[in-house]
């Protein structure tokens, strides 16, 4: 994704600066004069900025631009007695997820599980229907994903089988 943005200000006692930068989007070069600049449509990666004033004084800085877009995966069915333990837990998997809140309801609105600030990708912190004593059926998972730039609320149907 080339949707990154870097904003910067160059200032000092000399009124004119030549700023160059290199990175995944190589070849960009600009001349600025103590004002704020923004680069957009940038790919994730390391950018190196070099500013030279009219007296030849050099200043360098490095910026690491990371993609903070999250990806996540939710199961839509789990087993109470599976061959593989991973298939018996409802938990969020993905990347760039700070934490999540999870509440499991039955079709009548009764809460069977609720936990906050769960770490993603940790199976044992999710919901295990065997420990809740629930019957096979359809349940509703209410999830609040806390991401680096936003919080997303999700309602998902979940089938529990034997």
N, C-alpha and C positions, 0 to 999 in steps of 0.2 A: 504494500500500500504506500502510495506517495501522497500522504495527507498530513505529514508533519509540518510544524511551524517552529521557527526559531526567531525570537525577537531580541535585539540587542541595542545598546547605546554606547557609542565611543565618545569619550570626552577627555579633555586635558587642556594644557596651556596653548598648544598650537591649534590654529583654526581649521586646518585641513588634514584629512587622513586618507590614505589609500588602504582599503580593507580588501583582503582576498580570503577566500575560503576554499577548502577541498573536502571531499567526502564522497559518499555514494553517488551524489548528484554532481560529479566533478565538472570543472570548467566554468563555474560561476565566478564572476568577478565584478566588484562594484567599487566606486569611489564615493565615500560619504564624508560629511563634515559635521561631526558632533551631534547628529540627530539620530533619532531612533529609526532602525531599519528592521524589516521583517522579511524573512525568507519563507516561502510557502511551497507546498507540493513536494515536500522532501521525503525521502525514504528513510527508514530506520538505519542507524549507523553512527559512526564517529565523524564529526566535523571539526576541522582545525581552522581557526581564524587567526589571521596575522594582520595587525594594524601597524602602519608605518606613518609617522607624522612628517611634516616638511623638513624637520631637522635630522631625519634618518633614524629616530628612536623607534625601536620595534617592541611590540607587545604581542604575545601569542596566548591563545586560550583554546581549550578543547571542550566540545559539547557532545555528549552522547544522547542521541535521540532514540527513544524506545517506543515501540508500538504498544500502547496500553489497551488496545482493543481486546476484550475478553472473548474466549470461546468457552462454551459449557455444554455438558451432556447430562441428560436426565433419563433415568430408566422409565419405561412406561409399564413394565411388568416385573414383579419379583416373586420368588417362591418361598414358601415357609420352610420347606425341607428340600433344599437343592443339593445337587451333587457337588456344586462349587459354591463355597461360602460367599463369594462376591455377589452371586445372584440372589442372596437373601437380604441384602441391605439396600435401602434407598438412600443414596448420597450423591452429591453434586461432584462431577469431575470436570476439569478444564484447566485453563490458565488465566492469569491476571485477575483472579478472584481473591479479594481481600478476606472475605468471610461470607457466610450466608446464614439466614434464619430459616427454620423449617418447622411447619406445623402440618400434621396429618389429621384429616377429618374423615369420618365415615359419611355415608350419604344422608344421614340425619343431622349432621353438623356437630356430632360429638368429637371432641379432641382425643386422639389416641397417642399423639406424640407432639412435643413442642421443645425446641432447643434454639438458642440464639448464639451468634458469633461462632458458628461451626467452621472449622478449617476445611477447605475444599480438598478433595482427593483422599480424605481419611475415612475409609469405610466404617470403622468402628464408631465414629461420631454420628453416623447417619441413623436412620430408623430401621430396626429389625422387627418385622411383624410378629415373629415368634415370641420375642420378649414382651410384646404388648398383648399377646393372647387374642389377636383378632382372627376372625373367620375369613376364609377366601371371599373375595368380592372386589368391588371397585371403591377406591378411596380417592380423596382429593388432597394433593400436596400444594400447600401455599408456601412459596419460596420468595425470599427477599435476598437478591444477590447484591452484595456490596462490592462494587468495582472501583478502580482508581478514579474514574471521572463521573460516575453516577451510581445510583441504586436502581435495580430493575425488580419489579414485582411480577411473579409468574404464578398462575394457577395451572396445575397439570393433573390429568386423570392418571391413576395408578391402579393396575390390576394386581391383586395378590392371589396366587394360586397355591395349591398344596404341593 
